[in-house]
Amino acid sequence: MTTSASSDVLDTARRAKAAAAELAPQPSGVRDAALLAIADALRARTGEILTANAADVARARDNGTGEAMIDRLTLTAERVAAIAADVAHVVTLPDPVGEVLRGSTLANGLEIRQIRVPLGVVGIIYEARPNVTVDAAALCLKSGNAVLLRGSGSAYASNTALVGVVRDAIATAGLPADAVQLVPGESRDSVKELMRARGLVDVLIPRGGASLIRTVVEESTVPVIETGTGNCHVYVDEHADLDMALRVLVNAKASRVSVCNSAETVLVHAAVAGAFLPRALSALAGAGVTVHGDAAWQAAGDAVLPATDEDWAAEYLSLDIAAAVVPDLDAAVAHIRRWSSGHTEAIVTRDQAAARRFVAQVDAAAVMVNASTRFTDGAEFGFGAEIGISTQKLHARGPMGLPELTSTKYVVTGDGHIR
């Protein structure tokens, strides 16, 4: 029996599918005008957005939510202005739709072109950050896609207000309002219905913690682009510049701990461990980081906690790091291949041969040579914006910008050709 909630979700998906068909052929200028209208509307209706957000924040405090999560939930006039500026910036990015990836004329005269086209209906399932609501809508609209937004219940009032502003703005600009919709309902049932709307929703992108991503990947019948948890490693090679290694390590771990590109494990070659470990322990302690280390790290510092398999597997997202000394590069690679989530891995070395081996043997969406793991980010890569960071291998891998929100089609032009 179809419930009212499921019926509402499926009706929303059907409207999105119809809107996607209307949106896809719209020229770039129309979509860009809609994005500028969104930016203007966000600025004009900031008070309305903040009132809705205040209700979410008050409810979160009443429920005992931690301050870190409340900070991610909270909007201010400055944050709304920044969101509006980000939307306006998307307008400046190259439009991927219609780009010719390859083309040729066959010997028989047939002309073949492979071009980028929108995915269609993109579903985004995400947690408490209301800025994602607008970011995802802007990127999907720019790439010609309709979007279904399913944020967490903790941000429901904020997301409702933001989606209302976006829908009004794009309708004024001549695009179908149903190109951007909030998935109805605050219960898990609505999420399940979205995950099973195969044929109406073309792809789902989960953004959030490991539990959310695992649930969507395992239970969805709609194709999923898996965005990743980040169990990222920094390997300090025997040929590393130790001053550089220290800078990279502290930045990768401590510059921002709550993000997926933060380092969670450091591996150090045994040949430089005696010189590097005391300096690393001092620098990490200065940054407030607790080290969970193997026997060598424990011997180097009294404050080091014993590391277990749980530590090697952990995405801490906190001021903690796992640490081990390895006999050689091969052992570092073996450790990473066992425990990595496939997000970002880094080597610090002055030996080009070692760097090449590491890059060739490590299986991850991004591999850094003499650079912090924190650079795995759409903006840092020069993409301008991202919808998430994919750790899968099909269709998209790494920071997902506008091109990753497209598929392709072949256009074959003949002159009465028959086979």
N, C-alpha and C positions, 0 to 999 in steps of 0.2 A: 504493500500500500504506500502510495506517495504522500509524504507529510506536507503540511503547509510550508514548513521551512525549506524542504528540498524543492518544492514547486517554485518558491520564490527565487532560490538560487539558480535553478534551471531557466526560469523566465529571464532572469538577469543575463545569463549566458547567451540566451537566444537573441536578446536585444543587442548584446555586444557583437555577436556574429553578423547581424544585419548592419550594424554601424561600421564594422571592419570592412565590409564590402563597399560601403559608401566612402569610407575614408581612403582606402588604398589608391584610387586613381587621382586623388586630389594633388595638385601641384605643390611643390615645395613652398612657394610663396604663401599659399593659403595656410599651410600647417605652421609656418613661421609666424604669420600674423596671429594665429590662435595662441601661440606660445607667448607672444608679447602681450596679448590681451590677458592671459593668465597672470603674468608678472604685474601688470597694472592693477588687476583685481585684487591680488594678494595685498598689495600696498594699501589700496583703498579700503579694504575690509579687514584690516589687521585687528581692529577692536573686537569684531565679531569672532574672529578666530581665537583670540586670546581669552575671551569669555568662555568659550567651549573648552579650551585647554585647561583653564583654571579649575573647571569642574572635574576633569580627569585627574589633575594633580591632587586635588583635595581628596578624591576617592582613593587614590593610591596611598596617600599619607594615612588615611583612616584604616587602610588594609595592612599597614605596617611595611610598606614597600621600602627597600633600602634607598639611601640617598643617591647612589650611583645610577640606579634605574630611574629615579625621579628626575635626575638631571637630564637623562636621555629623553624623557617624556616631555619635559618642560619647554614651552615656547615663550619667547619674549619678543618685543617689538623688533629688537636687533636681529634675532634669529629669523623672524618672518621676512625681514628685509633681505637677509642673506639668501633665504630660499628663493625669493623673487629674483634676486640678482643671478642665482644659479640657473633659473628658468630662462632668463634673458640670454645668458651665456650659451645655452643649448642652441639658440637660434644661429649663433655664429659657427657652429660645427658643420662640417660637410654632410650633405644629405646623402645617405647611402642608397636610397631607393632609385632604381634605374641604372645604377652603375654597371657597366659592362665588364665582367670579369675576364672573359675571353671570347674570341670570335674568329670565324674563318669562313672562307668560301671553298666549298668542295669542288672537286674536278667536274662534277655534274652541274655546277652552277648554284646549288643550294647554299644560302647564306645562313650560318648558325651563330647565334649569340647567346651567351649565358649571362643573365642579368640578375641583379639583386631585387627581391620583392619582400614586402612585409611578411612576417610570420602569420599574422591574422589576429587571433585573440590571445593575449598573453595574460596569464594569471600570476599575481605576485602574492605570496604568503609571507608575512614578515611580523616582526615583534615591535616593541613599544615605541619606536622612533617615528613620530608623525611627519618628519621631513621626508622620509622615504615615500610617503603618499604622493607628494608633489614631484619629487625627483623621478619616480617611476612613471608617473603620468606624462611628464614632459618628454622623457626619452622614448616612451612608446609612441606618443603622438608624432614626434620628429621622424621616427622610422616608419610611420604609416600604420601602426598597430592600434587596435582597441585594447584596453587594459581593464582587468578585473582586480580590484584591490582588496585583500583580506588582511587587515592589520590585527593586532591583538586587541582584546576587549578593553584593556587598560587605556587605550587611546581612542576609544570608539567615538566619543563626542568630538574630539579634535579632528579625527579623520572624516567624520560626517560633515563638519564645517568646511574643511579643506576641499573635499570632493564637491560640495555644493558650490563653492567659489569657482573651482575649475570648470565644472559643467556649465555654469552660467556664462563664463567667459568664452568657452569654445563655441557655445551655441550662438552667442553674439557675433563671433567671427565667421559663422557659416558652416561650422562642422557639426556633426551629430553629437548631441550631448551624451548619448549612450556609448560613445567611444571611451568614456571614462566613467566607471561605476564602482561603487563600494559594494562588496558582496554582503547581502543582507544577513543579519543574525550575529549574535555574539557567542553562540555555543560552538562546540566542536563539530556538531552535526553539519553546520554550514561549510566548514572546512572539508569534511568528508565528501559532501555533495560536489564541491568544487573539484576535488581530486578525482571524481568519477564522472565528470562531465565530458568524457571523451567524445569527439565529434563536434562539440560546441566550443571547447577550449583547445587551442592548438599546442600550447606549452605552458608548464608551470615552472616558476622560479622561486624556490624557498630562500628567504634571507633571515638568518637568525642562528640560534645555537644548535649544537649537535643533535639534540633530541628532536627539534622541529624538522631539521633537514632529513634525518633518518626516517621519521614518520612519513614525510611526503614521498621520499624515494621508494620506501617499501610498500606504501599503501595506494599510491596514485595509479590510476589506469591512463591518465593523461601523461604524455611524454614530459619528462622532467629534465631541466638543466640543473645539475647539482652544484650549488655554490658551497664553498668549502669551509669546514673547520680548518684551523691552522695549527698543526703541530709542526712548527718550523724550526729548523736547526741552523746553527752557525758552527762551521768547522774551521778551527784554527790549525793550519797546516804547519809542518816543520819549517817551511820556507816563508812563513808569514812575517810581515813587519808587525812586531808586537804592539807598537803604539797604534797603528792602524787597526789591528785586531781588537784592541781595547775599545777604541771609539765605536767601531761597528757593533761590537757586542752590547755595549751599554745602550746605544741608540736602539738597536733591534729589540732589546728586552724592555727598556724602561721609558722610552719616549711616550708610549701610549699602550698600556697593557691590555685594554679591553677590546682590541681589534684582532682580526684573524691573521694579520701579517706580522704580529709580534712574535719574537723568537721565544721558544719554550724549552729548548735544549741547546747546550753548548758542548761541543766535542773538541778536545785538544790533543794534538799529536804528542806522544810521550817525549819526543826529543826536545820540545820547548815547554813542557809542563812545569819543570822546576822554576823556570824564569817567569812563566805567564800566570800560573795559578795564584800566587800571592797577590800580584797586581790586580788580577780579575776579581778576587774575593774582596779586596779593599774597595775597588770601584763599584762593584755590585752592592756591597753593604752601604756605601755612600749614597746609592740610589734607592736604598730601602728594599733591595731584593733579597729574598731568602733562597739559598742554594740547597738543592737536594742532590747530593753527589755520590759517586762511587767511592771506593776505598781510598783512591789517590787524592780525591778532592777532600775527603774527610780528614786525611792526614795533613792536608795543607791548611786547614782552618777549623777551629773549635766549634764554630757556629754552624757548620755544614750538617744538614740532616741526611740520614741514610736514604739513598734512592732505591725505589722498588720498580717493578714492572708498571705499576700504576703511574709512576712519575714519568717513565719513558713514553707512556701512551698519552699523557695528559695534555690537553689544551687548557692551561691554567687560566688564562685571561686575568691574571693577577700578578702581584710582585713576587713571583716564584719562578725558579728556573731549574731544570734538571741538568746535571753536569757529569761528564765522563772523560777519562783519558783513554785514548785509543793508540794501539801500536803503530798504525800506519793509515794511509788514505783508504786502502781497501777495507779496513775495519770500520772506518768512519762511514763509508758508503754502505756497507752491510747493515750497520746500525740504522742509518737513515731509511734504507729500503724496507727494513722491518717495521719501523715505528712511524714513519712519515705519513701524513694525511694527503700528501701530494700537492700541497699548496706552494710553499716557497722554501728553498734551501740555499744556503750561502757558504762559500769558501773564501777564506782570506789567505792568500798566498802570493809570492812573487815569482813562483815557478809556473811558466806558461803550460808546460807539459802536465803538471798536476791539475791546473785549472781545466785543461781540455779533458782530461780523464774524468774529473768530477762532473763536468757538464754532460759528458757522454753517458755516464753510468747512473746518475741520479735521475729518478723518474718523478718530475714535479712540473706543475704548471709554469713556474718561474724558477730560474736558477741564477743566483747573484754571484758575481766574482768581484771580491773586494768592495762590496756594497751591502748596506743594511737590508734585511728582509722587509723593512718598512716601506720600501719603494714599490712593492707590488700593489698598485693602485691605478685606477684609470686616469685620474688627473695627473699623477706623477709620470705616467707613461706617455702623456701628451694626448690622450684620447678625449680630454675635456670633461668627461663624466663616465660613470659606469652604472650598470644595473646590478652588478654583483661580480664576484670572482669565482669562475668556474674551475672546479678541480676534476671534472670528468674529461673524457678524451673525445667525445663525439660532438660535432658541430662547433662548439666553442670551448676554449680552454684559456684560463687566466682572466685578467680584467675584461669584462664584457662591455664594450662601448656600443655605439649605434650599429656598426656593421654586424655585430653578433645578434642583433634583434631582427635580422633579416634571414630569409632563405634565398633560394635562387630558382629561376625557371629558364628553360631553353626556349628561345624564339627562333623558329626556322622559317625562312622566307624563300619561296620558290616562284616559279612562273609556269604553273600548270604541271609541275613535276609529278610523275607517278613512278611507283616501284614495281 
